């Protein structure tokens, strides 16, 4: 019977092997060590430029304005929340006097 086909109530399961990228030519550690520091820095800058300006999807102006408004609103809400609790505890502190004199 072919692999993966059940025979008499038992299923034959293939073990999953880790997939490797055979098409990519990745340098070994020794080959990477031979690259100079300036070659590695230049490669890093080239790849960073490509990722930032070619791969990244930047928000449109309306999306940016909306996201900024949401961030500012959340900051104001958290600020009021913390400020409110600070005010309450500053007024209750002298009344409660946690440490006896």
C-alpha positions in Angstrom: 0.0 0.0 0.0 1.2 3.6 -0.6 2.5 5.6 2.3 -0.1 7.3 4.4 -2.9 4.9 3.4 -4.6 3.1 6.2 -4.6 -0.7 6.2 -6.8 -2.8 8.4 -7.6 0.0 10.9 -4.1 1.2 11.4 -2.7 4.3 9.8 0.8 4.5 8.5 2.3 7.9 9.4 5.3 9.4 7.7 7.8 11.1 10.0 8.0 14.8 9.1 11.5 15.8 8.2 12.7 19.3 8.6 12.6 21.2 5.4 15.8 22.8 4.2 16.2 25.6 1.7 18.3 23.9 -1.0 18.0 26.8 -3.4 19.6 29.3 -1.0 23.4 29.6 -1.0 24.2 30.5 2.6 27.7 31.1 3.5 29.3 28.8 6.1 30.8 30.3 9.3 34.3 30.1 8.0 33.4 31.9 4.8 31.6 34.6 6.8 34.7 35.0 9.0 36.7 35.8 5.9 34.5 38.8 5.0 36.0 41.9 6.4 34.3 44.1 9.0 33.6 46.8 6.4 32.1 44.3 4.0 29.7 43.1 6.7 28.8 46.7 7.6 28.2 47.5 4.0 26.0 44.4 3.6 24.0 45.3 6.7 23.5 48.9 5.4 22.3 47.6 2.0 19.9 45.1 3.5 18.6 47.6 6.0 18.0 50.2 3.2 16.2 47.6 1.1 14.0 46.5 4.0 13.1 50.1 5.1 12.4 51.5 1.6 11.4 48.6 -0.5 9.8 45.9 1.7 8.1 48.0 4.4 4.6 49.3 3.8 4.3 52.8 5.1 1.0 54.2 6.3 -0.9 56.7 4.3 -1.4 60.2 5.6 -5.0 59.6 6.8 -3.9 56.3 8.5 -1.1 58.2 10.2 -3.4 61.0 11.5 -5.9 58.4 12.8 -3.2 56.4 14.6 -1.7 59.5 16.1 -5.1 60.6 17.4 -5.6 57.2 19.0 -2.2 57.3 20.7 -2.8 60.8 22.1 -6.3 59.8 23.3 -4.9 56.8 25.1 -2.1 58.8 26.7 -4.7 61.4 28.0 -6.9 58.7 29.4 -4.0 57.0 31.2 -2.7 60.3 32.4 -6.1 61.2 33.9 -6.5 57.7 35.5 -3.1 57.9 37.2 -3.6 61.5 38.2 -6.9 60.7 39.7 -5.6 57.9 41.8 -2.6 60.1 42.9 -5.0 62.9 43.9 -7.2 60.4 45.9 -4.3 58.9 47.7 -2.7 62.2 48.4 -5.9 63.4 50.1 -6.4 60.1 52.0 -2.8 59.8 53.2 -3.0 62.4 56.0 -6.4 61.1 57.1 -5.4 57.5 57.4 -1.9 58.0 58.8 -0.5 54.6 58.1 2.5 55.1 60.5 1.7 55.9 64.1 3.5 58.8 65.8 
